[in-house]
Structures are given as structure tokens and as C-alpha cells.
Amino acid sequence: MRELLCSILKNQRHYYVLIKKNGKLKPAHLVDVPGHSRLRPKLDEFLPQATGIVFVVDFVGFLPNCRAASEYLYDILTKATVVKKKIHVLILSNKTDKVTANGKEFIRKQLEKKLSAISTADIADDFTLGVLGKPFSFPQCQNKVKVDEAAGITGNITQVQ
């Protein structure tokens, strides 16, 4: 099995996104901040201007990386800027075209389970996650959080729009 490696380069591009409400193209500035631990602080540079976050997880390599992905997602969901601005978060499970891929509901449940454990153990962040005394679920977030799936290699990324 091939080892999964995080990119260590930040990418920025301007795109035009089709807005479903009125069918018009709207310019969007997309910044890809890789999940490599050394680049995670770079995300803070872009959050003040952000209107949305796409948090990409690898369907195929999810289980061995679930804890690390959950910890990074926890850090994002409890950042003051994300909570105060109610920045929408799309958790996008990539590589759904692979036979060994887990479904988005599996990913959602695993992330919620890990985030529940992290939130009861960690009280040092800007904001807490979830409702005290209850298992964590994404609807408890103050901002909108959605879990969906995609297959970038086949071009199936309409969920990002």
C-alpha cells in the first residue's frame, strides 16, 4: 500500500463559482492550506477573509489518520474567528471512487466520536465544542458544518460550490 503524504506547499487561485440561487458566476479566491502540521498556522492568515472552509479528508486513508484529522478539525472548529464569523465548514471526503472508500456517514460518525472525546479532554481553546454532558454532533456547532463526499480525480467536486 502506498503511503499518504500531505502537501507542504500552500496554493492560491482565483476561480469563478456558479451560484445555485441565481445561476450567475461569482469570483472566488481559493486558498489551499495543506494539512501538514508545519503549515497549519498559515491558516490563521486567511481566516479573517474566509467565508467558507473546505476540510478535505482522504476516504481511503481515513482510519489510520482519523485521530490527526479530528484534532486538526477540532482546532479549526474552536478558533475564535471561525466561531464568531460563523464560517461554514464543508468536510469533504475525497476519493469516493475507490472501492475501499468508507461512506460519508461513516466519516461523519467517526469524526463526531473523536471530536466528542477531544472536547471533553480539552478546555484550553477559544471556544468549546458541543453541548456539555452530551456526545458531540456537528449540528451543535454555532456555524454550519456539512459532511459530503467527492472524487477529485473524476471531477466530481460540485459539493464545493
N, C-alpha and C positions, 0 to 999 in steps of 0.2 A: 504494500500500500504506500502511496506517495505521501510524504509529509506535507502538511499545510503550512504555508508561511504567510505572515502578514506583510503587506507592503510597508515600506518605511518612507515613502515619498508622498507628500501632500499634492493633490491635483486640484486645479480650479478651471472651470469652463463656464461660458455663458450658453444657455440653451433657451429655446422657445418651447413653452409647455402649453398644450391645448387645455383650456379651462372648460370643464364639462358644462358649467352653468350657462355660458353664453356662446360656446363654440369658437371663441377667439383665441389666438395665440398670445401668450403673455411671456415677456422675458423673465428668465430666472437665472440667478447666479448660483451654481452648484459648486460646493467645496467638498472634496473627498479627503477626510482626515482619517488615515488608516488606523486600525486598532492596535498597532504596535505600541507597547507600553511607553516607549520613549517619546512618541508623538502625541500621546493623549492630552498633555497640557496645551497643545496647539488648538484644540477645540475651543478653549476659552476665548481665543482671539476672535472667533467668528460668531459665538452665541449672541452677543448683543444685536447683531443684524439678522439673525436667523428667524425665519417664520416656520421652519419645519426641520426635523431631523429624520434621516433615514438610517436606521441602525441595522446593518446587514449582518446576518448570521449564515454560516455555511451549513446547509441541511446535512450534508454527508459527514462532515467532521464535527457535528454539533455536540454529541455526547462527551467526547474527550475534552472538549473546550467549553462545556456548559458553565462550569464554575467561573472561569475567567470572563466569559461573555456576560454572565449575570452580574459580576462585580463591576464591570465597566458600565453596564446599563444602569445599575444602581447609582453609580456616581453621576451619570447624566441625569437621571430622573430626580435626583435630590439637589441638583445645582440650583442656586437661588434664581439665576437668570431664566432657566427653563421653567421653573415653577411660577415665578412672578409674571413672566410674559405668556404663560400658558402655551408654550411652544408645542405644536403637535409632534408626536413621535410615531413613526412607522417602523415597526420591527419587521424587516423584510428577510424572509428565509430564502436564500438563493440555492440554486442547483436542484430545483424540484424535478428537473427532467431525469435525474439519476434514479435508478431502480432502488438503491439503498436509502433513498431520502426518507426522512420522517415527515409526517404531515404537519401543517401549521398548528393544529390543535395540540399535537404532542409538544411542539416547540413552546407554545404558549403555556401549557401546564408545567413544563419543566422550568421555564423561566420564572413563573409565578412561585413555584415551590422554592427555588433557590433564593429569589428576592425576599420571600417571606422569612427565610432563615437569616438572611443578611440583615434585614431591617430590625429584627428583634435583638440582634447582637451589636448593632452599630448605632450609636446615638450622637456621633460627633459631626454629622453633616449639617449643611444649611437647613435642610428640611427633612422631616421623617417621611417614610413611605408607608402608605396603607393606613388602616384603622387599627388602633391599639386593641390588642386582645383577639383580633380576627386574622385568619390566614390572608395573605396578600392576594389581590387580584387587580388586573390593570384598570378596571372601571373605578377603583378607589383613587386613582391619580387625579390631581387637580387639573392636569392638562389631558388632552385627548391622546390616547395610546391605542394603536391598532396593530394587530399581527396579521401579516399576509405572506404570500409566497410568490416567487418569481423564478425565472430561468434566464439569466442574463445572456447565456451563450446562444439561446434560441430567439432572443429579442423580446421575450415575454416579460416586460417591465412596466406595463400600463398602471400597476398599482402605485407607482411613484407619482404619477400625475395627480 
